[in-house]
Amino acid sequence: MTNQETITKLNEALNTLIKAYEELQNENTLLEEKIDNLNKDKKELEAKVGGLEDKNRNLEDNVNELNDSTEKQNNNINSMLGKIENLLGSKKNSNKYEKDNNNKFDSREKETFIKEQDNSKNSSLDQILEEEIDNTSANFKESSNSENKIDLNRMASLLNGFNN
């Protein structure tokens, strides 16, 4: 082998190495770009997850507030119905959903009550109020003793409080 042939082969080998190095550099650059894009996507997804977690917390807080409010309303309604029954002197059984103040509704009873209450809230309350007014009127007509009379204006204002 002559010097010229050796130089040519070394030159070819060097050119091959340079091309391979350039290809590796290009691949490395593409991989770095992919890594950067994946990191950006990761940050966006983390931001979305954080937003969804905040929304979830807000929704859970709202659900808890609604449950508390519903329970308070149920207790208030039951208390008011009990007071009206006491005022009217009724010996009727109380509402089937009424519980002792020391007891809590279990989740199935609460769900059932909420569904039934939503379906018939206004109409059933109006019917109950009309029945109570009719009963009160009948009681007034039957009663001649002034000690047993109930102030109609006071009863009307109590009943109007349920409509609000």
N, CA and C atoms as an extended XYZ file, in Angstrom:
492
Properties=species:S:1:pos:R:3:atomname:S:1:resname:S:1:resid:I:1 pbc="F F F"
N         0.823       -1.151        0.000 N   MET     1
C         0.000        0.000        0.000 CA  MET     1
C         0.889        1.243        0.000 C   MET     1
N         0.502        2.163       -0.803 N   THR     2
C         1.290        3.381       -0.928 CA  THR     2
C         0.711        4.442       -0.007 C   THR     2
N         1.459        5.452        0.121 N   ASN     3
C         1.014        6.557        0.969 CA  ASN     3
C        -0.268        7.172        0.424 C   ASN     3
N        -0.359        7.268       -0.854 N   GLN     4
C        -1.534        7.872       -1.468 CA  GLN     4
C        -2.772        7.038       -1.174 C   GLN     4
N        -2.683        5.750       -1.272 N   GLU     5
C        -3.820        4.865       -0.989 CA  GLU     5
C        -4.202        4.944        0.479 C   GLU     5
N        -3.223        5.017        1.358 N   THR     6
C        -3.483        5.107        2.781 CA  THR     6
C        -4.193        6.420        3.098 C   THR     6
N        -3.734        7.480        2.511 N   ILE     7
C        -4.346        8.790        2.744 CA  ILE     7
C        -5.786        8.784        2.237 C   ILE     7
N        -6.051        8.175        1.097 N   THR     8
C        -7.394        8.111        0.522 CA  THR     8
C        -8.314        7.323        1.446 C   THR     8
N        -7.851        6.175        1.916 N   LYS     9
C        -8.671        5.361        2.818 CA  LYS     9
C        -8.924        6.082        4.142 C   LYS     9
N        -7.910        6.739        4.659 N   LEU    10
C        -8.094        7.495        5.898 CA  LEU    10
C        -9.069        8.651        5.684 C   LEU    10
N        -8.962        9.288        4.527 N   ASN    11
C        -9.863       10.383        4.194 CA  ASN    11
C       -11.305        9.877        4.107 C   ASN    11
N       -11.514        8.740        3.463 N   GLU    12
C       -12.851        8.145        3.361 CA  GLU    12
C       -13.381        7.773        4.749 C   GLU    12
N       -12.531        7.194        5.555 N   ALA    13
C       -12.939        6.817        6.901 CA  ALA    13
C       -13.299        8.062        7.720 C   ALA    13
N       -12.496        9.105        7.559 N   LEU    14
C       -12.762       10.352        8.275 CA  LEU    14
C       -14.080       10.967        7.816 C   LEU    14
N       -14.360       10.961        6.520 N   ASN    15
C       -15.635       11.481        5.992 CA  ASN    15
C       -16.822       10.666        6.526 C   ASN    15
N       -16.670        9.350        6.597 N   THR    16
C       -17.723        8.484        7.132 CA  THR    16
C       -17.974        8.812        8.599 C   THR    16
N       -16.903        9.002        9.360 N   LEU    17
C       -17.051        9.360       10.772 CA  LEU    17
C       -17.708       10.722       10.938 C   LEU    17
N       -17.361       11.657       10.094 N   ILE    18
C       -17.964       12.993       10.170 CA  ILE    18
C       -19.461       12.926        9.876 C   ILE    18
N       -19.835       12.149        8.824 N   LYS    19
C       -21.251       11.990        8.492 CA  LYS    19
C       -22.007       11.315        9.640 C   LYS    19
N       -21.428       10.286       10.212 N   ALA    20
C       -22.067        9.582       11.326 CA  ALA    20
C       -22.224       10.519       12.519 C   ALA    20
N       -21.190       11.335       12.772 N   TYR    21
C       -21.260       12.288       13.883 CA  TYR    21
C       -22.371       13.318       13.646 C   TYR    21
N       -22.473       13.825       12.412 N   GLU    22
C       -23.519       14.796       12.084 CA  GLU    22
C       -24.910       14.171       12.241 C   GLU    22
N       -25.084       12.929       11.827 N   GLU    23
C       -26.363       12.236       11.974 CA  GLU    23
C       -26.718       12.064       13.450 C   GLU    23
N       -25.711       11.687       14.238 N   LEU    24
C       -25.948       11.545       15.681 CA  LEU    24
C       -26.310       12.896       16.308 C   LEU    24
N       -25.671       13.957       15.870 N   GLN    25
C       -25.980       15.286       16.387 CA  GLN    25
C       -27.420       15.676       16.020 C   GLN    25
N       -27.821       15.369       14.781 N   ASN    26
C       -29.186       15.673       14.354 CA  ASN    26
C       -30.203       14.872       15.189 C   ASN    26
N       -29.923       13.596       15.391 N   GLU    27
C       -30.804       12.755       16.207 CA  GLU    27
C       -30.865       13.292       17.645 C   GLU    27
N       -29.722       13.696       18.162 N   ASN    28
C       -29.667       14.250       19.517 CA  ASN    28
C       -30.496       15.534       19.608 C   ASN    28
N       -30.399       16.380       18.610 N   THR    29
C       -31.174       17.618       18.583 CA  THR    29
C       -32.672       17.307       18.536 C   THR    29
N       -33.074       16.356       17.697 N   LEU    30
C       -34.485       15.962       17.603 CA  LEU    30
C       -34.983       15.397       18.935 C   LEU    30
N       -34.152       14.584       19.579 N   LEU    31
C       -34.542       14.021       20.876 CA  LEU    31
C       -34.679       15.115       21.939 C   LEU    31
N       -33.783       16.076       21.927 N   GLU    32
C       -33.879       17.190       22.879 CA  GLU    32
C       -35.146       17.998       22.640 C   GLU    32
N       -35.516       18.197       21.362 N   GLU    33
C       -36.763       18.904       21.050 CA  GLU    33
C       -37.972       18.105       21.556 C   GLU    33
N       -37.944       16.780       21.371 N   LYS    34
C       -39.030       15.938       21.865 CA  LYS    34
C       -39.136       16.027       23.382 C   LYS    34
N       -37.986       16.008       24.031 N   ILE    35
C       -37.973       16.114       25.500 CA  ILE    35
C       -38.569       17.445       25.934 C   ILE    35
N       -38.183       18.528       25.255 N   ASP    36
C       -38.732       19.846       25.588 CA  ASP    36
C       -40.251       19.870       25.383 C   ASP    36
N       -40.716       19.314       24.262 N   ASN    37
C       -42.155       19.269       23.996 CA  ASN    37
C       -42.885       18.437       25.049 C   ASN    37
N       -42.308       17.308       25.414 N   LEU    38
C       -42.932       16.462       26.438 CA  LEU    38
C       -42.970       17.169       27.792 C   LEU    38
N       -41.920       17.900       28.118 N   ASN    39
C       -41.910       18.668       29.372 CA  ASN    39
C       -42.987       19.751       29.362 C   ASN    39
N       -43.159       20.427       28.196 N   LYS    40
C       -44.209       21.433       28.088 CA  LYS    40
C       -45.587       20.779       28.264 C   LYS    40
N       -45.791       19.648       27.589 N   ASP    41
C       -47.062       18.929       27.724 CA  ASP    41
C       -47.302       18.505       29.167 C   ASP    41
N       -46.231       18.060       29.817 N   LYS    42
C       -46.344       17.632       31.216 CA  LYS    42
C       -46.779       18.797       32.091 C   LYS    42
N       -46.171       19.960       31.890 N   LYS    43
C       -46.527       21.145       32.685 CA  LYS    43
C       -47.974       21.552       32.433 C   LYS    43
N       -48.414       21.489       31.161 N   GLU    44
C       -49.805       21.823       30.843 CA  GLU    44
C       -50.761       20.854       31.526 C   GLU    44
N       -50.439       19.568       31.474 N   LEU    45
C       -51.294       18.572       32.112 CA  LEU    45
C       -51.323       18.750       33.627 C   LEU    45
N       -50.186       19.068       34.213 N   GLU    46
C       -50.149       19.311       35.657 CA  GLU    46
C       -51.010       20.514       36.017 C   GLU    46
N       -50.969       21.551       35.166 N   ALA    47
C       -51.795       22.733       35.413 CA  ALA    47
C       -53.287       22.365       35.310 C   ALA    47
N       -53.639       21.555       34.303 N   LYS    48
C       -55.034       21.116       34.154 CA  LYS    48
C       -55.468       20.275       35.349 C   LYS    48
N       -54.589       19.387       35.803 N   VAL    49
C       -54.915       18.553       36.968 CA  VAL    49
C       -55.134       19.437       38.189 C   VAL    49
N       -54.278       20.432       38.379 N   GLY    50
C       -54.444       21.355       39.499 CA  GLY    50
C       -55.773       22.101       39.418 C   GLY    50
N       -56.126       22.548       38.222 N   GLY    51
C       -57.415       23.227       38.032 CA  GLY    51
C       -58.585       22.314       38.325 C   GLY    51
N       -58.493       21.072       37.862 N   LEU    52
C       -59.571       20.107       38.113 CA  LEU    52
C       -59.679       19.770       39.597 C   LEU    52
N       -58.539       19.684       40.269 N   GLU    53
C       -58.571       19.419       41.711 CA  GLU    53
C       -59.227       20.577       42.455 C   GLU    53
N       -58.936       21.816       42.027 N   ASP    54
C       -59.572       22.977       42.649 CA  ASP    54
C       -61.079       22.958       42.416 C   ASP    54
N       -61.471       22.655       41.166 N   LYS    55
C       -62.908       22.576       40.861 CA  LYS    55
C       -63.561       21.482       41.692 C   LYS    55
N       -62.866       20.355       41.822 N   ASN    56
C       -63.410       19.241       42.601 CA  ASN    56
C       -63.606       19.649       44.053 C   ASN    56
N       -62.622       20.339       44.616 N   ARG    57
C       -62.741       20.812       46.005 CA  ARG    57
C       -63.917       21.773       46.151 C   ARG    57
N       -64.047       22.687       45.179 N   ASN    58
C       -65.162       23.633       45.219 CA  ASN    58
C       -66.497       22.908       45.138 C   ASN    58
N       -66.581       21.920       44.251 N   LEU    59
C       -67.824       21.157       44.115 CA  LEU    59
C       -68.132       20.374       45.386 C   LEU    59
N       -67.107       19.788       45.987 N   GLU    60
C       -67.322       19.058       47.239 CA  GLU    60
C       -67.786       20.004       48.339 C   GLU    60
N       -67.208       21.202       48.389 N   ASP    61
C       -67.646       22.194       49.376 CA  ASP    61
C       -69.108       22.570       49.135 C   ASP    61
N       -69.464       22.772       47.852 N   ASN    62
C       -70.846       23.113       47.528 CA  ASN    62
C       -71.795       21.993       47.921 C   ASN    62
N       -71.404       20.748       47.662 N   VAL    63
C       -72.249       19.608       48.029 CA  VAL    63
C       -72.424       19.553       49.544 C   VAL    63
N       -71.343       19.758       50.272 N   ASN    64
C       -71.435       19.753       51.739 CA  ASN    64
C       -72.336       20.869       52.233 C   ASN    64
N       -72.205       22.055       51.637 N   GLU    65
C       -73.069       23.171       52.032 CA  GLU    65
C       -74.524       22.864       51.730 C   GLU    65
N       -74.781       22.277       50.541 N   LEU    66
C       -76.154       21.929       50.188 CA  LEU    66
C       -76.714       20.872       51.126 C   LEU    66
N       -75.898       19.893       51.477 N   ASN    67
C       -76.365       18.861       52.407 CA  ASN    67
C       -76.685       19.469       53.768 C   ASN    67
N       -75.810       20.350       54.248 N   ASP    68
C       -76.053       21.013       55.530 CA  ASP    68
C       -77.317       21.862       55.462 C   ASP    68
N       -77.453       22.610       54.371 N   SER    69
C       -78.617       23.470       54.196 CA  SER    69
C       -79.896       22.637       54.121 C   SER    69
N       -79.841       21.536       53.389 N   THR    70
C       -81.007       20.662       53.256 CA  THR    70
C       -81.382       20.078       54.608 C   THR    70
N       -80.394       19.642       55.362 N   GLU    71
C       -80.676       19.075       56.681 CA  GLU    71
C       -81.283       20.128       57.601 C   GLU    71
N       -80.753       21.351       57.553 N   LYS    72
C       -81.307       22.429       58.368 CA  LYS    72
C       -82.741       22.735       57.951 C   LYS    72
N       -82.978       22.788       56.635 N   GLN    73
C       -84.327       23.056       56.141 CA  GLN    73
C       -85.289       21.953       56.565 C   GLN    73
N       -84.844       20.715       56.464 N   ASN    74
C       -85.690       19.594       56.875 CA  ASN    74
C       -86.027       19.693       58.361 C   ASN    74
N       -85.026       20.002       59.168 N   ASN    75
C       -85.266       20.152       60.599 CA  ASN    75
C       -86.213       21.311       60.880 C   ASN    75
N       -86.018       22.440       60.154 N   ASN    76
C       -86.894       23.592       60.340 CA  ASN    76
C       -88.330       23.266       59.940 C   ASN    76
N       -88.487       22.591       58.805 N   ILE    77
C       -89.828       22.224       58.338 CA  ILE    77
C       -90.494       21.300       59.345 C   ILE    77
N       -89.756       20.301       59.786 N   ASN    78
C       -90.325       19.366       60.757 CA  ASN    78
C       -90.678       20.076       62.059 C   ASN    78
N       -89.835       20.987       62.483 N   SER    79
C       -90.093       21.743       63.702 CA  SER    79
C       -91.337       22.613       63.537 C   SER    79
N       -91.431       23.288       62.386 N   MET    80
C       -92.590       24.143       62.141 CA  MET    80
C       -93.870       23.324       62.061 C   MET    80
N       -93.815       22.172       61.402 N   LEU    81
C       -94.999       21.323       61.315 CA  LEU    81
C       -95.411       20.855       62.705 C   LEU    81
N       -94.435       20.517       63.523 N   GLY    82
C       -94.741       20.103       64.892 CA  GLY    82
C       -95.379       21.232       65.677 C   GLY    82
N       -94.863       22.435       65.503 N   LYS    83
C       -95.436       23.581       66.202 CA  LYS    83
C       -96.860       23.857       65.735 C   LYS    83
N       -97.099       23.752       64.435 N   ILE    84
C       -98.445       23.974       63.905 CA  ILE    84
C       -99.391       22.918       64.448 C   ILE    84
N       -98.931       21.673       64.455 N   GLU    85
C       -99.784       20.614       64.997 CA  GLU    85
C      -100.099       20.871       66.457 C   GLU    85
N       -99.103       21.321       67.216 N   ASN    86
C       -99.338       21.647       68.616 CA  ASN    86
C      -100.307       22.812       68.752 C   ASN    86
N      -100.154       23.837       67.889 N   LEU    87
C      -101.052       24.979       67.938 CA  LEU    87
C      -102.479       24.585       67.593 C   LEU    87
N      -102.620       23.685       66.652 N   LEU    88
C      -103.946       23.256       66.231 CA  LEU    88
C      -104.520       22.197       67.152 C   LEU    88
N      -103.718       21.676       68.030 N   GLY    89
C      -104.178       20.659       68.962 CA  GLY    89
C      -104.388       19.321       68.282 C   GLY    89
N      -103.706       19.125       67.183 N   SER    90
C      -103.875       17.893       66.414 CA  SER    90
C      -103.168       16.744       67.101 C   SER    90
N      -103.819       15.586       67.091 N   LYS    91
C      -103.221       14.378       67.657 CA  LYS    91
C      -102.705       13.454       66.559 C   LYS    91
N      -102.575       13.992       65.332 N   LYS    92
C      -102.141       13.187       64.185 CA  LYS    92
C      -100.684       12.764       64.358 C   LYS    92
N      -100.333       11.682       63.664 N   ASN    93
C       -98.930       11.254       63.637 CA  ASN    93
C       -98.130       12.262       62.851 C   ASN    93
N       -96.907       12.447       63.246 N   SER    94
C       -96.062       13.415       62.553 CA  SER    94
C       -95.590       12.834       61.234 C   SER    94
N       -94.979       13.678       60.462 N   ASN    95
C       -94.472       13.332       59.138 CA  ASN    95
C       -93.609       12.075       59.206 C   ASN    95
N       -93.737       11.194       58.201 N   LYS    96
C       -92.992        9.935       58.255 CA  LYS    96
C       -91.484       10.141       58.166 C   LYS    96
N       -91.040       11.325       57.747 N   TYR    97
C       -89.608       11.576       57.637 CA  TYR    97
C       -89.058       12.298       58.856 C   TYR    97
N       -89.927       12.674       59.766 N   GLU    98
C       -89.450       13.413       60.929 CA  GLU    98
C       -88.642       12.502       61.829 C   GLU    98
N       -87.534       12.982       62.283 N   LYS    99
C       -86.657       12.228       63.184 CA  LYS    99
C       -86.473       13.025       64.454 C   LYS    99
N       -86.123       12.343       65.489 N   ASP   100
C       -85.788       13.005       66.740 CA  ASP   100
C       -84.560       13.876       66.508 C   ASP   100
N       -84.457       15.037       67.147 N   ASN   101
C       -83.338       15.950       66.921 CA  ASN   101
C       -81.996       15.302       67.212 C   ASN   101
N       -81.968       14.308       68.084 N   ASN   102
C       -80.700       13.664       68.424 CA  ASN   102
C       -80.287       12.628       67.384 C   ASN   102
N       -81.220       12.178       66.526 N   ASN   103
C       -80.905       11.173       65.507 CA  ASN   103
C       -80.536       11.855       64.202 C   ASN   103
N       -79.805       11.142       63.370 N   LYS   104
C       -79.422       11.668       62.063 CA  LYS   104
C       -80.101       10.828       60.995 C   LYS   104
N       -80.335       11.441       59.805 N   PHE   105
C       -80.829       10.696       58.669 CA  PHE   105
C       -79.703        9.828       58.142 C   PHE   105
N       -80.017        8.585       57.773 N   ASP   106
C       -78.984        7.834       57.070 CA  ASP   106
C       -79.025        8.262       55.611 C   ASP   106
N       -78.023        7.892       54.838 N   SER   107
C       -77.875        8.443       53.492 CA  SER   107
C       -79.041        8.070       52.585 C   SER   107
N       -79.585        6.855       52.699 N   ARG   108
C       -80.703        6.469       51.840 CA  ARG   108
C       -81.948        7.270       52.179 C   ARG   108
N       -82.219        7.459       53.451 N   GLU   109
C       -83.383        8.241       53.845 CA  GLU   109
C       -83.235        9.684       53.385 C   GLU   109
N       -82.014       10.209       53.505 N   LYS   110
C       -81.762       11.586       53.100 CA  LYS   110
C       -81.985       11.741       51.596 C   LYS   110
N       -81.449       10.801       50.793 N   GLU   111
C       -81.620       10.870       49.348 CA  GLU   111
C       -83.096       10.758       48.973 C   GLU   111
N       -83.797        9.819       49.604 N   THR   112
C       -85.210        9.635       49.313 CA  THR   112
C       -85.989       10.894       49.667 C   THR   112
N       -85.711       11.437       50.836 N   PHE   113
C       -86.420       12.625       51.274 CA  PHE   113
C       -86.145       13.795       50.334 C   PHE   113
N       -84.898       13.966       49.939 N   ILE   114
C       -84.541       15.075       49.056 CA  ILE   114
C       -85.248       14.938       47.718 C   ILE   114
N       -85.269       13.724       47.156 N   LYS   115
C       -85.945       13.507       45.874 CA  LYS   115
C       -87.434       13.790       45.996 C   LYS   115
N       -88.056       13.253       47.033 N   GLU   116
C       -89.486       13.476       47.203 CA  GLU   116
C       -89.784       14.934       47.494 C   GLU   116
N       -88.922       15.563       48.252 N   GLN   117
C       -89.142       16.965       48.585 CA  GLN   117
C       -89.031       17.829       47.340 C   GLN   117
N       -88.055       17.551       46.475 N   ASP   118
C       -87.897       18.328       45.254 CA  ASP   118
C       -89.097       18.147       44.325 C   ASP   118
N       -89.613       16.912       44.251 N   ASN   119
C       -90.723       16.637       43.339 CA  ASN   119
C       -92.017       17.295       43.771 C   ASN   119
N       -92.253       17.362       45.058 N   SER   120
C       -93.563       17.842       45.509 CA  SER   120
C       -93.464       19.005       46.488 C   SER   120
N       -92.393       19.745       46.421 N   LYS   121
C       -92.127       20.780       47.415 CA  LYS   121
C       -93.261       21.799       47.503 C   LYS   121
N       -93.521       22.488       46.397 N   ASN   122
C       -94.512       23.559       46.443 CA  ASN   122
C       -95.930       23.028       46.547 C   ASN   122
N       -96.271       22.026       45.733 N   SER   123
C       -97.654       21.563       45.717 CA  SER   123
C       -98.052       20.914       47.038 C   SER   123
N       -97.195       20.079       47.597 N   SER   124
C       -97.563       19.417       48.846 CA  SER   124
C       -97.625       20.399       50.005 C   SER   124
N       -96.762       21.382       50.026 N   LEU   125
C       -96.790       22.382       51.093 CA  LEU   125
C       -98.075       23.192       51.009 C   LEU   125
N       -98.456       23.580       49.781 N   ASP   126
C       -99.709       24.312       49.617 CA  ASP   126
C      -100.897       23.464       50.050 C   ASP   126
N      -100.872       22.168       49.690 N   GLN   127
C      -101.979       21.289       50.091 CA  GLN   127
C      -102.040       21.155       51.604 C   GLN   127
N      -100.907       20.980       52.240 N   ILE   128
C      -100.877       20.852       53.702 CA  ILE   128
C      -101.407       22.127       54.343 C   ILE   128
N      -100.950       23.281       53.831 N   LEU   129
C      -101.393       24.548       54.393 CA  LEU   129
C      -102.896       24.736       54.204 C   LEU   129
N      -103.415       24.385       53.020 N   GLU   130
C      -104.849       24.518       52.793 CA  GLU   130
C      -105.630       23.585       53.712 C   GLU   130
N      -105.153       22.352       53.881 N   GLU   131
C      -105.825       21.424       54.781 CA  GLU   131
C      -105.816       21.952       56.208 C   GLU   131
N      -104.694       22.495       56.635 N   GLU   132
C      -104.603       23.032       57.988 CA  GLU   132
C      -105.529       24.234       58.163 C   GLU   132
N      -105.621       25.071       57.126 N   ILE   133
C      -106.529       26.216       57.194 CA  ILE   133
C      -107.971       25.732       57.268 C   ILE   133
N      -108.306       24.721       56.437 N   ASP   134
C      -109.655       24.159       56.474 CA  ASP   134
C      -109.954       23.556       57.837 C   ASP   134
N      -108.996       22.804       58.372 N   ASN   135
C      -109.179       22.209       59.700 CA  ASN   135
C      -109.358       23.283       60.757 C   ASN   135
N      -108.568       24.343       60.636 N   THR   136
C      -108.665       25.439       61.598 CA  THR   136
C      -110.035       26.108       61.501 C   THR   136
N      -110.482       26.335       60.270 N   SER   137
C      -111.804       26.946       60.091 CA  SER   137
C      -112.888       26.060       60.668 C   SER   137
N      -112.810       24.758       60.414 N   ALA   138
C      -113.807       23.827       60.943 CA  ALA   138
C      -113.766       23.827       62.465 C   ALA   138
N      -112.573       23.839       63.031 N   ASN   139
C      -112.445       23.875       64.492 CA  ASN   139
C      -113.048       25.145       65.073 C   ASN   139
N      -112.866       26.277       64.372 N   PHE   140
C      -113.430       27.527       64.864 CA  PHE   140
C      -114.953       27.502       64.815 C   PHE   140
N      -115.487       26.892       63.768 N   LYS   141
C      -116.945       26.830       63.648 CA  LYS   141
C      -117.540       25.943       64.731 C   LYS   141
N      -116.845       24.853       65.053 N   GLU   142
C      -117.339       23.920       66.054 CA  GLU   142
C      -117.170       24.453       67.466 C   GLU   142
N      -116.160       25.239       67.671 N   SER   143
C      -115.839       25.689       69.021 CA  SER   143
C      -116.598       26.962       69.360 C   SER   143
N      -117.274       26.937       70.475 N   SER   144
C      -117.959       28.153       70.903 CA  SER   144
C      -117.280       28.744       72.125 C   SER   144
N      -116.361       28.009       72.702 N   ASN   145
C      -115.656       28.451       73.894 CA  ASN   145
C      -114.554       29.427       73.488 C   ASN   145
N      -114.533       30.631       74.036 N   SER   146
C      -113.560       31.654       73.645 CA  SER   146
C      -112.139       31.296       74.061 C   SER   146
N      -111.972       30.419       75.046 N   GLU   147
C      -110.630       30.043       75.474 CA  GLU   147
C      -109.948       29.142       74.443 C   GLU   147
N      -110.700       28.382       73.664 N   ASN   148
C      -110.139       27.449       72.691 CA  ASN   148
C      -109.919       28.083       71.322 C   ASN   148
N      -110.322       29.342       71.113 N   LYS   149
C      -110.188       29.981       69.803 CA  LYS   149
C      -108.723       30.339       69.525 C   LYS   149
N      -108.367       30.242       68.264 N   ILE   150
C      -107.013       30.584       67.816 CA  ILE   150
C      -107.103       31.868       67.010 C   ILE   150
N      -106.165       32.731       67.198 N   ASP   151
C      -106.138       33.995       66.470 CA  ASP   151
C      -105.877       33.711       64.992 C   ASP   151
N      -106.876       33.974       64.132 N   LEU   152
C      -106.766       33.672       62.695 CA  LEU   152
C      -105.652       34.482       62.041 C   LEU   152
N      -105.514       35.722       62.418 N   ASN   153
C      -104.456       36.544       61.825 CA  ASN   153
C      -103.084       35.973       62.156 C   ASN   153
N      -102.928       35.534       63.379 N   ARG   154
C      -101.646       34.952       63.779 CA  ARG   154
C      -101.376       33.665       63.009 C   ARG   154
N      -102.397       32.818       62.852 N   MET   155
C      -102.244       31.560       62.106 CA  MET   155
C      -101.928       31.845       60.643 C   MET   155
N      -102.612       32.839       60.051 N   ALA   156
C      -102.349       33.175       58.646 CA  ALA   156
C      -100.923       33.654       58.465 C   ALA   156
N      -100.420       34.454       59.400 N   SER   157
C       -99.048       34.927       59.259 CA  SER   157
C       -98.052       33.773       59.428 C   SER   157
N       -98.362       32.811       60.316 N   LEU   158
C       -97.507       31.631       60.454 CA  LEU   158
C       -97.487       30.808       59.162 C   LEU   158
N       -98.675       30.604       58.598 N   LEU   159
C       -98.768       29.801       57.371 CA  LEU   159
C       -98.128       30.509       56.200 C   LEU   159
N       -98.254       31.824       56.140 N   ASN   160
C       -97.609       32.572       55.059 CA  ASN   160
C       -96.104       32.469       55.150 C   ASN   160
N       -95.578       32.254       56.327 N   GLY   161
C       -94.135       32.100       56.485 CA  GLY   161
C       -93.617       30.869       55.752 C   GLY   161
N       -94.475       29.840       55.578 N   PHE   162
C       -94.051       28.643       54.836 CA  PHE   162
C       -93.939       28.898       53.343 C   PHE   162
N       -94.730       29.802       52.827 N   ASN   163
C       -94.708       30.068       51.379 CA  ASN   163
C       -93.477       30.836       50.966 C   ASN   163
N       -92.825       31.494       51.881 N   ASN   164
C       -91.655       32.315       51.534 CA  ASN   164
C       -90.420       31.531       51.519 C   ASN   164
